[in-house]
Amino acid sequence: MMKKVFALVVVSALCLAMFAACDTATAPAPAGPAAVAGDVDLTDFVIDPSLIPQAKLDTTLYLAVSIRGVDNPYLATIYEGMMMFSEYLDGIGQKHETQLLDSGGSNDREVNNMRQFAARAGGNAIAYSDPNENAIAEALAEAMAESGGFIGTAWNKPADVGPMDYTPNWVIHTSPDNVKSGYEISVALFEFMGDSGKVFVVEGMLGNTAASDRYKGFEMALAEYPGIEVVGHDTGNWATAEALNLVETWLNMHPDVGGIWCANDNMATGALQALDRAGLRGTVGVVGIDANTDIVEAVRDGYAVATVSSNGWLQGGYTLAICYAAWTGLIDVASLSPDYREFATPALLITIDNAADYLANPPVFDFSRPFDAKDR
């Protein structure tokens, strides 16, 4: 594994080069590449194609998203976000190629995919990664740093490691506020249940930051609703089939359950399938997270209570846009303040009140304003 000191050497070299090549980083408006620094308000930062060197535009840039496949509807939106950003690059004349790095849920495969992708690009690479587990986030950053490309991660990483440790190559780490999302769907479920009754809990993958934080939100809400009793609790590993089996088993013991809390919508789909087989669809509340189309439709139609849109299009597209600004030199990663290296992205609670509107109005993004991805 590459030593972190390598990243520090890279930072020093880049800083010397940028000092010689551009105006001061504190100017209110960028005068050329690498002109944006941490004391500039990045809320209104715009990628200005006229400031991108023609040599960069003529260089083939390799884009990738590293995820557990596209069968999961939420993960598919991350891939779609990359393709949306790809269209933006077409519009400004940037040569590029896109690639899906499908880990299939394997830590080793995800790291190897990233290492091979980065090496092939020879520094002309930007990537979004949803690390399969916390433990591999640093290895993914190292794989990119070894070749000089730029990566943004989301959701999962150890608490004691982050982008500041691999400047400039690990540009950002983002995630919606999973504790908040877990809390909000819990409150919606408990209120649907009349503040009392039995509930099943289907957690996500153990060792996964998002799963852990969403469950923390559930525990916070549970403490506020003493009338709620947890009578079934296990991990469904984000999988529809596993959640289906768990809920069917629990229903045999607790047919009078009032609600089912699921850490994502794939598992909420399994819960709804189990309820349908038991003739209980629409009578037992179900919640999840990710805003998969089938669950949003179920919320709209009264068969589920709530979900949360984590906005995978935004996460994939804007992460790549920020990494692109770093690759072109429009932002100086080493000078960015910590709150622009790790930050929350917007999320939306979806209930019967706004589900139809959400389905009818797909999101629109302006990738020239990449820090619109930062929750305000």
Residue pairs with C-beta under 8 A, 6 or more apart in sequence:
1 139
1 142
2 142
2 145
2 146
4 165
4 166
6 145
6 146
7 145
7 165
7 166
7 167
7 168
7 169
8 167
10 145
10 148
10 167
10 168
10 169
11 167
11 168
11 334
14 168
14 332
14 334
15 332
15 334
18 25
18 34
18 329
18 332
21 32
21 33
21 34
22 31
22 32
22 33
22 34
22 35
22 329
23 31
23 32
23 35
24 35
25 34
25 35
25 36
25 37
25 39
25 40
25 332
25 335
26 37
26 39
26 40
27 35
27 40
28 40
30 36
30 48
30 51
30 330
32 51
33 51
33 52
33 53
33 328
33 329
33 330
34 329
34 330
34 331
34 332
35 51
35 330
35 332
36 42
36 45
36 325
36 330
36 331
36 332
36 335
37 332
37 335
37 336
38 335
38 336
38 337
38 340
39 337
42 331
42 336
42 340
42 371
42 374
43 371
43 374
43 376
44 369
45 325
45 331
45 369
45 370
45 371
46 368
46 369
47 92
47 321
47 324
47 325
47 328
47 330
47 367
47 368
47 369
47 370
48 330
48 368
49 57
49 92
49 93
51 330
52 92
52 94
52 328
52 330
53 328
53 329
56 94
56 327
56 328
56 329
57 92
57 93
57 94
57 95
58 95
59 95
59 124
60 95
60 96
60 97
60 124
61 89
61 94
61 95
61 96
61 97
61 121
61 124
61 125
61 126
61 324
61 327
62 96
62 97
62 98
62 99
62 117
62 120
62 121
62 124
62 125
62 126
62 149
63 82
63 85
63 86
63 89
63 96
63 97
63 98
63 99
63 125
63 126
63 127
63 320
64 82
64 98
64 99
64 100
64 101
64 114
64 117
64 125
64 126
64 127
64 128
65 78
65 79
65 81
65 82
65 100
65 101
65 127
65 128
65 129
65 316
65 320
66 101
66 103
66 110
66 113
66 114
66 127
66 128
66 129
66 130
66 140
67 75
67 78
67 79
67 100
67 101
67 102
67 103
67 129
67 130
68 75
68 102
68 103
68 104
68 105
68 130
68 132
69 75
69 102
69 103
69 104
69 105
70 76
70 79
70 100
70 102
72 238
72 266
73 265
73 266
73 290
73 292
73 293
73 294
74 264
74 265
74 266
74 290
74 291
74 292
74 310
74 312
75 130
75 312
76 312
77 311
77 312
77 313
77 316
78 128
78 130
78 312
78 313
78 315
78 316
79 100
79 316
80 312
80 313
80 316
81 128
81 312
81 313
81 314
81 315
81 316
81 317
81 318
81 320
82 98
82 128
82 316
82 317
82 320
83 98
84 313
84 317
84 365
84 367
85 316
85 317
85 318
85 320
85 321
85 324
85 367
86 96
86 98
88 317
88 321
88 367
88 368
89 96
89 324
94 324
99 117
101 110
101 113
101 114
101 117
101 127
101 129
102 113
103 109
103 110
103 113
103 132
105 132
106 132
107 132
107 133
107 135
107 136
110 129
110 131
110 132
110 136
110 140
111 136
111 139
111 140
111 143
114 127
114 129
114 140
114 143
114 144
114 151
115 143
115 146
117 125
117 127
118 125
118 127
118 143
118 144
118 146
118 147
118 149
119 146
119 147
121 147
121 149
122 147
122 148
123 147
123 148
123 149
124 149
124 327
125 144
125 147
125 149
125 150
126 149
126 150
126 151
126 152
126 320
126 323
126 324
126 326
126 327
127 144
127 149
127 150
127 151
127 152
127 320
127 323
128 151
128 152
128 153
128 154
128 315
128 316
128 319
128 320
128 323
129 137
129 140
129 151
129 152
129 153
129 154
130 153
130 154
130 155
130 156
131 137
131 140
131 153
131 155
131 156
131 157
132 156
132 208
133 156
133 205
133 207
133 208
134 156
134 157
134 158
134 207
134 208
134 209
135 158
135 207
137 153
137 156
137 157
137 158
137 161
137 173
138 157
138 158
138 161
138 165
138 166
140 151
140 153
141 151
141 153
141 163
141 165
141 166
141 169
141 170
142 166
144 150
144 151
144 169
144 170
145 166
145 169
145 170
148 169
149 169
149 327
150 168
150 169
150 171
150 323
150 326
150 327
150 333
151 169
151 170
151 171
151 323
152 170
152 171
152 172
152 173
152 174
152 319
152 320
152 322
152 323
153 163
153 170
153 172
153 173
153 174
154 173
154 174
154 175
154 315
154 319
154 345
155 175
155 208
155 209
155 210
156 208
156 209
156 210
157 173
157 209
162 170
162 173
162 341
162 342
163 170
163 171
163 172
163 173
163 341
163 342
164 338
164 341
167 333
167 334
168 326
168 332
168 333
168 334
171 322
171 323
171 326
171 333
171 341
172 319
172 322
172 323
172 340
172 341
172 342
172 343
173 341
173 342
174 315
174 319
174 342
174 343
174 344
174 345
174 373
175 209
175 210
175 344
175 345
176 308
176 310
176 311
176 344
176 345
176 346
176 347
176 375
177 344
177 347
177 375
178 209
178 210
178 213
178 214
178 216
178 217
178 289
179 213
179 214
179 216
179 217
179 220
180 217
180 347
181 214
181 217
181 289
181 308
181 310
181 347
181 349
182 213
182 214
182 215
182 216
182 217
182 218
182 220
182 221
182 263
182 289
183 217
183 218
183 220
183 221
184 217
184 306
184 308
184 349
185 217
185 261
185 287
185 288
185 289
185 305
185 306
185 307
185 308
185 349
186 217
186 218
186 220
186 221
186 222
186 261
186 287
187 221
187 224
188 287
188 305
188 306
188 349
188 351
189 199
189 259
189 261
189 285
189 286
189 287
189 305
189 306
190 199
190 221
190 225
190 228
190 259
192 259
192 285
192 305
193 199
193 228
193 258
193 259
193 285
194 258
195 225
195 227
195 228
196 225
196 227
196 228
196 258
197 227
197 228
197 229
197 257
197 258
197 259
198 229
198 230
198 231
198 254
198 256
198 257
198 258
198 259
199 228
199 229
199 230
199 231
199 257
199 258
199 259
199 260
199 261
200 230
200 231
200 232
200 233
200 246
200 247
200 250
200 254
200 257
200 259
200 260
200 261
200 271
201 215
201 218
201 230
201 232
201 233
201 234
201 261
202 234
202 235
202 236
202 243
202 246
202 247
202 260
202 261
202 262
202 263
202 267
202 270
202 271
203 211
203 214
203 215
203 233
203 234
203 235
203 236
203 263
204 210
204 211
204 214
204 215
204 235
204 236
204 237
204 238
204 263
204 264
204 267
205 211
205 235
205 237
205 238
206 235
210 263
211 235
211 238
211 263
214 263
214 289
215 263
218 261
222 228
222 230
231 250
231 253
231 254
231 257
232 246
232 247
232 249
232 250
232 253
232 254
232 257
234 246
235 242
236 242
236 243
236 246
236 262
236 263
236 267
236 270
238 263
238 264
238 266
238 267
239 266
239 267
239 270
240 266
240 267
240 269
240 270
240 273
241 270
242 267
242 270
243 262
243 266
243 267
243 268
243 269
243 270
243 271
243 274
244 270
244 271
244 273
244 274
245 270
246 270
247 260
247 270
247 271
247 274
247 275
248 274
248 277
248 278
250 257
251 257
251 274
251 275
251 278
251 280
255 278
255 280
257 284
258 284
258 285
259 284
259 285
259 286
259 287
259 305
260 268
260 271
260 275
260 284
260 285
260 286
260 287
261 287
262 268
262 270
262 271
262 286
262 287
262 288
262 289
263 288
263 289
264 288
264 289
264 290
265 288
265 289
265 290
265 291
265 292
265 294
265 295
265 307
266 288
266 290
266 292
267 288
268 286
268 287
268 288
268 292
268 295
268 304
268 307
269 288
269 292
269 294
269 295
271 286
271 288
272 281
272 286
272 295
272 298
272 303
272 304
275 281
275 282
275 283
275 284
275 286
281 303
282 302
282 303
285 304
285 305
286 298
286 303
286 304
286 305
287 304
287 305
287 306
287 307
288 295
288 304
288 307
289 307
289 308
289 310
290 307
290 308
290 309
290 310
290 312
291 307
291 308
291 309
291 310
291 311
291 348
291 350
291 358
292 307
293 359
295 304
295 307
296 307
296 350
296 355
296 358
296 359
297 355
297 359
298 304
299 305
299 306
299 307
299 350
299 351
299 352
299 355
300 352
300 355
300 356
300 359
302 352
305 351
306 349
306 350
306 351
307 350
308 347
308 348
308 349
308 350
309 347
309 348
309 350
309 358
310 345
310 347
311 345
311 346
311 347
311 348
311 363
313 363
313 365
314 345
314 346
314 363
314 365
314 373
315 345
315 373
317 365
317 367
318 345
318 365
318 367
318 370
318 371
318 372
318 373
319 373
321 367
321 368
321 370
321 373
322 331
322 370
322 371
322 373
324 370
325 331
325 370
326 333
340 371
340 374
343 374
343 375
344 374
344 375
345 373
345 374
345 375
346 373
346 375
347 375
348 354
348 358
350 358
365 372
366 372
